[in-house]
Amino acid sequence: MVKDETGTDNDHLAGAGDGRLCVRIVCCILLVSAIFVLLMSVSVSRPFGSFMSSSTSSLEFDSIPSVELRTKVLSPGRSDRYRAVSSDSSLNSSLPPHHRPRPPYPAILREDKKLEKGLSIARAAIRKAASVGNYSSADVSGNVYRNAAEFHRSYVEMEKRFKVYVYKEGELPMVHDGPCKNIYASEGRFIREMEHADNRFRTRDSHLAHVFFLPFSVTWIVKFLYKPNTYDVTPLQEIVSDYVRVISTKHSFWNRTQGADHFMLSCHDWGPLASKSNPFLYNTSIRVLCNANSSEGFNPRKDVSLPEIHLLSGDVPQKLRYPPPSNISRPYLAFFAGGLHGPVRPILLRHWKGRDPDLRVYEYLPKGQDYHGLMLQSRFCLCPSGYEVASPRIVEAIYAECIPVIISDHYVLPFSDVLRWEAFSVQVEVSDIRRLKEVLLAIPNDKYMKLKKGLKAVRKHFVFNQPSQKFDAFHMILHSVWLRRLNLKTWEE
């Protein structure tokens, strides 16, 4: 063994030199990889920024740079340990070769460009349609739409192009199924329609998909794993986190967009908490939620408000299927019956419970009274929020052609990107509850009849059919996802 003057082994020095060389090589590889990922990272445009405005055209296509998106998601204080797949090369190298995230092959890039070209054509067609005035068709007409021509063109383009890939991973009952006969029926009906029905939107070829659906059911996860009265959501979040980890390590699609072209759907109150199990699922993915509370992280620019539809028997309640004609008198001004929970209902009951025969306000419905029967006898149906902002009473009121009176702070109403809720409902501020009768009596009869006409026009959008029908609830939910996907770019021009 040769030693230098200090007596140090030259073999040791040589080993150190080789180590430094290896480090440099690894750093170069990581730098090239980072540049490649940056070039391929998703660019997100503002999804229909004026959804909630009253402007003529509700579609805007100005883009947010991909660097800004990544900065928001990977902002200081967010721990990378929650990422579905770490950017650390050592983790990826420890995975089996067929599970490692791979950059898109040229053929896949060509397919992506083809998809984006189709979306670009769709955008141009929608913009052109937006300039059409006084539009009316057999399917879409009236003043209940922000822009009827624009919506109809968008819907037609969706039917022509939109493809959804449903991940196959996961097992029943918590994945690929959901409730269809309770207050969370929207969740189960959509999942089953995507999973089992013969619809034109599902594709078995993942490379042809515009969006990717994560088909877990938050309601069923809670049902099977939650321990009552513990308020422990850890099992729920672990299941969802593991699901994202599985699909993101097995497939390349999540990683190439950080989940921006993926969507989850939940009508359970804990849907938002489930999405917090992964920061990209929460901040980047499309979250379709009944609990659409803008003060608790719901972002209407990328998230979708899901209507809460209570189907006790799996179908519209018998009494609400055929409401009485408009010329039949309704003796009561307004009606509400519901439990005393949340911040809004105590105020409503304090001011109006048993106070006025014209306003039938109950905490518990008296014996012999029929809930749906009272809706059909009332001109207005009060829909205050409970623990969460959404209420199934809104859709029940639509079925009963009883004008919904929405009393809720921070609730982003379903399909409000295309529907003008002011054309078929009344919104009352919580601070105006004490003036409720005065507010409702101030609505002239001609306006009331227009609101009722609006209810007839939008009813079809809030009904689940078997099989599904054009413009029904399933298609409207899908159209809301389509609108968000229209403004994503999964490759850089």
Secondary structure, 3 states (H helix, E strand, C coil): CCECCCCCEHHHHHHHHHHHHHHHHHHHHHHHHHHHHHHHCCEEECCCCCCCCCCCCCCCCCEECHHHHHHHHCCCCCCHHHCCCCCCHHHHHHCCHHHCCCCCCHHHHHHHHHHHHHHHHHHHHHHHHHCCCCCCCCCCCCCCECCHHHHHHHHHHHHHHCCEEECCCCCCCCECCCCCCCCCHHHHHHHHHHHHCCCCCECCCHHHCCEEECCECHHHHHHHHCCCCCCCCHHHHHHHHHHHHHHHHHCCHHHHHCCCCEEEEECCCCHHHHHCCCHHHHHCCEEEECCCEHHHCCCCCCCEECCCCCCCCCCCCHHHHCCCCCCCCCCEEEEEECCCCCCCHHHHHHHHCCCECCEEEECCCCCCCCHHHHHHCEEEEEEECCCCCCCCHHHHHHHHCCEEEEECCCECCCCCCCECHHHCCEECCHHHHHHHHHHHHCCCHHHHHHHHHHHHHHHHHHCCCCCCCCCCHHHHHHHHHHHHHHCEECCCC
